[in-house]
Amino acid sequence: MTVVLTTPDGTLRTPVYSSATVAYSPREVDLSRQLISRFTAGTATPALMTEWWEQRRPAEVLRSREREELLAFWLARA
């Protein structure tokens, strides 16, 4: 899957892993919704996710617990 972000500075296309085949935990869903709410409210930006991706570039899809930890980390930075 590819995410496309359009900003005043231009358009950024970045590949992302899709976890559609993996079940989400209730905590992961809650954390995801909190983060998306901050994006839509303008109190956080997806740039922190892009920054993480550019620094880490994981070779494998993250497991649920790892995704939860990452979402919590992003929320703490937002």
N, CA, C and O atoms as CSV, one atom per row, in Angstrom:
chain,resi,resn,atom,element,x,y,z
A,1,MET,N,N,0.854,-1.165,0.000
A,1,MET,CA,C,0.000,0.000,0.000
A,1,MET,C,C,0.901,1.229,0.000
A,1,MET,O,O,2.007,1.199,0.540
A,2,THR,N,N,0.428,2.286,-0.598
A,2,THR,CA,C,1.162,3.547,-0.642
A,2,THR,C,C,0.305,4.642,-0.027
A,2,THR,O,O,-0.879,4.767,-0.340
A,3,VAL,N,N,0.899,5.420,0.834
A,3,VAL,CA,C,0.229,6.580,1.412
A,3,VAL,C,C,0.747,7.808,0.684
A,3,VAL,O,O,1.949,7.962,0.468
A,4,VAL,N,N,-0.180,8.675,0.310
A,4,VAL,CA,C,0.177,9.909,-0.372
A,4,VAL,C,C,-0.249,11.072,0.508
A,4,VAL,O,O,-1.424,11.214,0.846
A,5,LEU,N,N,0.719,11.901,0.876
A,5,LEU,CA,C,0.455,13.088,1.684
A,5,LEU,C,C,0.722,14.319,0.834
A,5,LEU,O,O,1.779,14.443,0.215
A,6,THR,N,N,-0.238,15.219,0.809
A,6,THR,CA,C,-0.067,16.463,0.079
A,6,THR,C,C,0.014,17.597,1.084
A,6,THR,O,O,-0.875,17.769,1.917
A,7,THR,N,N,1.082,18.361,0.999
A,7,THR,CA,C,1.312,19.478,1.912
A,7,THR,C,C,1.599,20.720,1.086
A,7,THR,O,O,1.765,20.626,-0.130
A,8,PRO,N,N,1.658,21.869,1.716
A,8,PRO,CA,C,2.014,23.082,0.973
A,8,PRO,C,C,3.386,22.970,0.299
A,8,PRO,O,O,3.650,23.648,-0.694
A,9,ASP,N,N,4.260,22.107,0.847
A,9,ASP,CA,C,5.597,21.930,0.282
A,9,ASP,C,C,5.653,20.923,-0.852
A,9,ASP,O,O,6.692,20.782,-1.497
A,10,GLY,N,N,4.569,20.226,-1.107
A,10,GLY,CA,C,4.559,19.246,-2.185
A,10,GLY,C,C,3.857,17.967,-1.778
A,10,GLY,O,O,3.147,17.924,-0.774
A,11,THR,N,N,4.063,16.928,-2.569
A,11,THR,CA,C,3.423,15.643,-2.344
A,11,THR,C,C,4.474,14.613,-2.000
A,11,THR,O,O,5.529,14.542,-2.630
A,12,LEU,N,N,4.173,13.815,-0.990
A,12,LEU,CA,C,5.066,12.743,-0.547
A,12,LEU,C,C,4.349,11.416,-0.725
A,12,LEU,O,O,3.228,11.245,-0.248
A,13,ARG,N,N,4.986,10.481,-1.407
A,13,ARG,CA,C,4.466,9.129,-1.560
A,13,ARG,C,C,5.395,8.199,-0.802
A,13,ARG,O,O,6.609,8.236,-0.997
A,14,THR,N,N,4.829,7.364,0.065
A,14,THR,CA,C,5.657,6.446,0.829
A,14,THR,C,C,4.968,5.091,0.935
A,14,THR,O,O,3.767,5.020,1.194
A,15,PRO,N,N,5.725,4.020,0.737
A,15,PRO,CA,C,5.113,2.692,0.888
A,15,PRO,C,C,4.875,2.398,2.365
A,15,PRO,O,O,5.655,2.814,3.222
A,16,VAL,N,N,3.805,1.687,2.654
A,16,VAL,CA,C,3.511,1.262,4.021
A,16,VAL,C,C,3.046,-0.188,3.979
A,16,VAL,O,O,2.458,-0.647,3.000
A,17,TYR,N,N,3.323,-0.882,5.053
A,17,TYR,CA,C,2.834,-2.255,5.153
A,17,TYR,C,C,1.356,-2.237,5.484
A,17,TYR,O,O,0.895,-1.409,6.269
A,18,SER,N,N,0.627,-3.142,4.890
A,18,SER,CA,C,-0.780,-3.297,5.215
A,18,SER,C,C,-0.917,-4.457,6.188
A,18,SER,O,O,-0.364,-5.534,5.967
A,19,SER,N,N,-1.640,-4.234,7.243
A,19,SER,CA,C,-1.841,-5.283,8.237
A,19,SER,C,C,-3.238,-5.867,8.140
A,19,SER,O,O,-3.774,-6.374,9.125
A,20,ALA,N,N,-3.822,-5.800,6.971
A,20,ALA,CA,C,-5.199,-6.264,6.807
A,20,ALA,C,C,-5.353,-7.736,7.153
A,20,ALA,O,O,-6.432,-8.158,7.569
A,21,THR,N,N,-4.302,-8.523,6.990
A,21,THR,CA,C,-4.415,-9.951,7.265
A,21,THR,C,C,-4.140,-10.275,8.724
A,21,THR,O,O,-4.234,-11.436,9.122
A,22,VAL,N,N,-3.805,-9.283,9.521
A,22,VAL,CA,C,-3.470,-9.492,10.923
A,22,VAL,C,C,-4.558,-8.852,11.792
A,22,VAL,O,O,-4.989,-7.730,11.524
A,23,ALA,N,N,-4.988,-9.549,12.803
A,23,ALA,CA,C,-6.019,-8.999,13.686
A,23,ALA,C,C,-5.444,-7.864,14.519
A,23,ALA,O,O,-4.285,-7.900,14.932
A,24,TYR,N,N,-6.261,-6.871,14.753
A,24,TYR,CA,C,-5.871,-5.748,15.595
A,24,TYR,C,C,-6.391,-5.973,17.006
A,24,TYR,O,O,-7.515,-6.443,17.185
A,25,SER,N,N,-5.593,-5.646,17.996
A,25,SER,CA,C,-6.056,-5.738,19.384
A,25,SER,C,C,-6.942,-4.531,19.676
A,25,SER,O,O,-6.839,-3.512,18.993
A,26,PRO,N,N,-7.806,-4.633,20.673
A,26,PRO,CA,C,-8.621,-3.464,21.041
A,26,PRO,C,C,-7.755,-2.252,21.401
A,26,PRO,O,O,-8.110,-1.118,21.082
A,27,ARG,N,N,-6.632,-2.492,22.058
A,27,ARG,CA,C,-5.742,-1.379,22.432
A,27,ARG,C,C,-5.160,-0.723,21.184
A,27,ARG,O,O,-5.060,0.502,21.105
A,28,GLU,N,N,-4.778,-1.544,20.212
A,28,GLU,CA,C,-4.216,-0.987,18.976
A,28,GLU,C,C,-5.245,-0.136,18.246
A,28,GLU,O,O,-4.923,0.938,17.738
A,29,VAL,N,N,-6.462,-0.608,18.195
A,29,VAL,CA,C,-7.542,0.155,17.550
A,29,VAL,C,C,-7.744,1.478,18.280
A,29,VAL,O,O,-7.857,2.529,17.650
A,30,ASP,N,N,-7.790,1.423,19.604
A,30,ASP,CA,C,-7.979,2.641,20.394
A,30,ASP,C,C,-6.842,3.640,20.169
A,30,ASP,O,O,-7.088,4.827,19.957
A,31,LEU,N,N,-5.610,3.159,20.216
A,31,LEU,CA,C,-4.462,4.040,19.997
A,31,LEU,C,C,-4.493,4.639,18.587
A,31,LEU,O,O,-4.204,5.821,18.403
A,32,SER,N,N,-4.842,3.827,17.608
A,32,SER,CA,C,-4.931,4.309,16.218
A,32,SER,C,C,-5.974,5.408,16.091
A,32,SER,O,O,-5.741,6.429,15.444
A,33,ARG,N,N,-7.115,5.191,16.708
A,33,ARG,CA,C,-8.181,6.201,16.645
A,33,ARG,C,C,-7.773,7.493,17.333
A,33,ARG,O,O,-8.079,8.586,16.855
A,34,GLN,N,N,-7.077,7.361,18.461
A,34,GLN,CA,C,-6.592,8.565,19.142
A,34,GLN,C,C,-5.642,9.348,18.247
A,34,GLN,O,O,-5.728,10.574,18.165
A,35,LEU,N,N,-4.747,8.652,17.587
A,35,LEU,CA,C,-3.779,9.321,16.731
A,35,LEU,C,C,-4.466,9.969,15.532
A,35,LEU,O,O,-4.158,11.107,15.180
A,36,ILE,N,N,-5.385,9.256,14.914
A,36,ILE,CA,C,-6.114,9.818,13.769
A,36,ILE,C,C,-6.920,11.037,14.215
A,36,ILE,O,O,-7.013,12.021,13.481
A,37,SER,N,N,-7.497,10.977,15.402
A,37,SER,CA,C,-8.246,12.138,15.924
A,37,SER,C,C,-7.344,13.352,16.062
A,37,SER,O,O,-7.751,14.476,15.767
A,38,ARG,N,N,-6.126,13.122,16.509
A,38,ARG,CA,C,-5.180,14.249,16.634
A,38,ARG,C,C,-4.794,14.793,15.266
A,38,ARG,O,O,-4.614,16.001,15.106
A,39,PHE,N,N,-4.666,13.913,14.280
A,39,PHE,CA,C,-4.368,14.382,12.921
A,39,PHE,C,C,-5.501,15.270,12.417
A,39,PHE,O,O,-5.265,16.364,11.904
A,40,THR,N,N,-6.742,14.783,12.571
A,40,THR,CA,C,-7.877,15.543,12.041
A,40,THR,C,C,-8.129,16.824,12.821
A,40,THR,O,O,-8.660,17.790,12.273
A,41,ALA,N,N,-7.752,16.842,14.096
A,41,ALA,CA,C,-7.898,18.057,14.906
A,41,ALA,C,C,-6.768,19.054,14.654
A,41,ALA,O,O,-6.841,20.212,15.064
A,42,GLY,N,N,-5.728,18.586,13.976
A,42,GLY,CA,C,-4.599,19.465,13.692
A,42,GLY,C,C,-3.611,19.585,14.841
A,42,GLY,O,O,-2.754,20.469,14.834
A,43,THR,N,N,-3.724,18.701,15.834
A,43,THR,CA,C,-2.807,18.757,16.973
A,43,THR,C,C,-1.629,17.802,16.819
A,43,THR,O,O,-0.738,17.772,17.667
A,44,ALA,N,N,-1.623,17.035,15.756
A,44,ALA,CA,C,-0.505,16.141,15.433
A,44,ALA,C,C,-0.402,16.062,13.913
A,44,ALA,O,O,-1.335,16.416,13.192
A,45,THR,N,N,0.722,15.603,13.454
A,45,THR,CA,C,0.947,15.505,12.019
A,45,THR,C,C,1.503,14.127,11.662
A,45,THR,O,O,2.289,13.564,12.425
A,46,PRO,N,N,1.105,13.581,10.515
A,46,PRO,CA,C,1.659,12.297,10.085
A,46,PRO,C,C,3.167,12.347,9.826
A,46,PRO,O,O,3.787,11.310,9.587
A,47,ALA,N,N,3.752,13.526,9.870
A,47,ALA,CA,C,5.194,13.645,9.640
A,47,ALA,C,C,5.991,12.826,10.652
A,47,ALA,O,O,7.068,12.329,10.323
A,48,LEU,N,N,5.482,12.674,11.878
A,48,LEU,CA,C,6.214,11.888,12.860
A,48,LEU,C,C,6.271,10.422,12.447
A,48,LEU,O,O,7.239,9.731,12.763
A,49,MET,N,N,5.247,9.938,11.746
A,49,MET,CA,C,5.256,8.564,11.238
A,49,MET,C,C,6.260,8.432,10.101
A,49,MET,O,O,6.997,7.448,10.029
A,50,THR,N,N,6.290,9.411,9.221
A,50,THR,CA,C,7.232,9.394,8.107
A,50,THR,C,C,8.665,9.453,8.619
A,50,THR,O,O,9.540,8.749,8.113
A,51,GLU,N,N,8.901,10.284,9.611
A,51,GLU,CA,C,10.228,10.398,10.211
A,51,GLU,C,C,10.675,9.048,10.779
A,51,GLU,O,O,11.808,8.616,10.567
A,52,TRP,N,N,9.763,8.391,11.504
A,52,TRP,CA,C,10.084,7.078,12.070
A,52,TRP,C,C,10.425,6.089,10.956
A,52,TRP,O,O,11.404,5.348,11.045
A,53,TRP,N,N,9.604,6.092,9.908
A,53,TRP,CA,C,9.823,5.161,8.786
A,53,TRP,C,C,11.187,5.393,8.139
A,53,TRP,O,O,11.917,4.443,7.856
A,54,GLU,N,N,11.518,6.639,7.913
A,54,GLU,CA,C,12.794,6.951,7.260
A,54,GLU,C,C,13.979,6.534,8.120
A,54,GLU,O,O,15.031,6.187,7.584
A,55,GLN,N,N,13.834,6.562,9.442
A,55,GLN,CA,C,14.918,6.179,10.343
A,55,GLN,C,C,15.003,4.666,10.539
A,55,GLN,O,O,16.102,4.132,10.688
A,56,ARG,N,N,13.867,3.965,10.541
A,56,ARG,CA,C,13.835,2.538,10.909
A,56,ARG,C,C,13.725,1.578,9.737
A,56,ARG,O,O,14.473,0.604,9.656
A,57,ARG,N,N,12.808,1.846,8.839
A,57,ARG,CA,C,12.533,0.951,7.702
A,57,ARG,C,C,12.572,-0.525,8.098
A,57,ARG,O,O,13.480,-1.249,7.692
A,58,PRO,N,N,11.605,-0.970,8.876
A,58,PRO,CA,C,11.606,-2.365,9.325
A,58,PRO,C,C,11.520,-3.327,8.144
A,58,PRO,O,O,10.838,-3.060,7.154
A,59,ALA,N,N,12.212,-4.429,8.265
A,59,ALA,CA,C,12.248,-5.425,7.197
A,59,ALA,C,C,11.013,-6.316,7.201
A,59,ALA,O,O,10.703,-6.967,6.204
A,60,GLU,N,N,10.314,-6.341,8.324
A,60,GLU,CA,C,9.132,-7.193,8.455
A,60,GLU,C,C,7.966,-6.385,9.000
A,60,GLU,O,O,8.150,-5.317,9.584
A,61,VAL,N,N,6.769,-6.911,8.803
A,61,VAL,CA,C,5.584,-6.284,9.363
A,61,VAL,C,C,5.663,-6.400,10.881
A,61,VAL,O,O,5.967,-7.467,11.414
A,62,LEU,N,N,5.391,-5.306,11.564
A,62,LEU,CA,C,5.429,-5.310,13.026
A,62,LEU,C,C,4.292,-6.159,13.589
A,62,LEU,O,O,3.192,-6.188,13.039
A,63,ARG,N,N,4.568,-6.833,14.669
A,63,ARG,CA,C,3.541,-7.608,15.372
A,63,ARG,C,C,2.662,-6.649,16.172
A,63,ARG,O,O,3.019,-5.492,16.391
A,64,SER,N,N,1.517,-7.150,16.598
A,64,SER,CA,C,0.538,-6.309,17.280
A,64,SER,C,C,1.136,-5.556,18.466
A,64,SER,O,O,0.936,-4.347,18.582
A,65,ARG,N,N,1.858,-6.236,19.345
A,65,ARG,CA,C,2.445,-5.587,20.524
A,65,ARG,C,C,3.417,-4.479,20.091
A,65,ARG,O,O,3.453,-3.413,20.706
A,66,GLU,N,N,4.190,-4.726,19.052
A,66,GLU,CA,C,5.135,-3.720,18.552
A,66,GLU,C,C,4.390,-2.519,17.985
A,66,GLU,O,O,4.802,-1.377,18.187
A,67,ARG,N,N,3.297,-2.775,17.276
A,67,ARG,CA,C,2.499,-1.674,16.724
A,67,ARG,C,C,1.879,-0.848,17.847
A,67,ARG,O,O,1.832,0.379,17.767
A,68,GLU,N,N,1.400,-1.529,18.899
A,68,GLU,CA,C,0.840,-0.807,20.044
A,68,GLU,C,C,1.887,0.111,20.667
A,68,GLU,O,O,1.606,1.275,20.957
A,69,GLU,N,N,3.089,-0.413,20.872
A,69,GLU,CA,C,4.162,0.387,21.460
A,69,GLU,C,C,4.502,1.585,20.574
A,69,GLU,O,O,4.746,2.686,21.068
A,70,LEU,N,N,4.514,1.361,19.281
A,70,LEU,CA,C,4.829,2.440,18.348
A,70,LEU,C,C,3.732,3.500,18.346
A,70,LEU,O,O,4.026,4.696,18.357
A,71,LEU,N,N,2.479,3.075,18.332
A,71,LEU,CA,C,1.376,4.035,18.381
A,71,LEU,C,C,1.427,4.854,19.671
A,71,LEU,O,O,1.207,6.065,19.646
A,72,ALA,N,N,1.714,4.202,20.792
A,72,ALA,CA,C,1.826,4.918,22.068
A,72,ALA,C,C,2.982,5.921,22.015
A,72,ALA,O,O,2.868,7.033,22.530
A,73,PHE,N,N,4.076,5.529,21.399
A,73,PHE,CA,C,5.228,6.428,21.243
A,73,PHE,C,C,4.834,7.648,20.416
A,73,PHE,O,O,5.141,8.781,20.787
A,74,TRP,N,N,4.150,7.411,19.290
A,74,TRP,CA,C,3.719,8.530,18.452
A,74,TRP,C,C,2.770,9.444,19.197
A,74,TRP,O,O,2.870,10.666,19.087
A,75,LEU,N,N,1.841,8.863,19.962
A,75,LEU,CA,C,0.905,9.688,20.734
A,75,LEU,C,C,1.632,10.535,21.766
A,75,LEU,O,O,1.261,11.684,22.003
A,76,ALA,N,N,2.657,9.977,22.375
A,76,ALA,CA,C,3.434,10.732,23.370
A,76,ALA,C,C,4.181,11.896,22.730
A,76,ALA,O,O,4.405,12.924,23.368
A,77,ARG,N,N,4.565,11.729,21.466
A,77,ARG,CA,C,5.295,12.797,20.762
A,77,ARG,C,C,4.363,13.799,20.112
A,77,ARG,O,O,4.787,14.905,19.775
A,78,ALA,N,N,3.113,13.440,19.931
A,78,ALA,CA,C,2.171,14.317,19.216
A,78,ALA,C,C,1.737,15.474,20.085
A,78,ALA,O,O,0.948,16.312,19.649
